[in-house]
């Protein structure tokens, strides 16, 4: 996918110029995903 296609797909999400709100949503979702992955790995590494 090209950058222009992604911006067109993100246009209904954000009323600002550029990817503002869409980019914030992606960043927050990725941080949550990394935290969940870390939590799963910590729990899997425990010796019960």
Helices and strands as residue ranges (DSSP letters): H 3-10, H 20-45
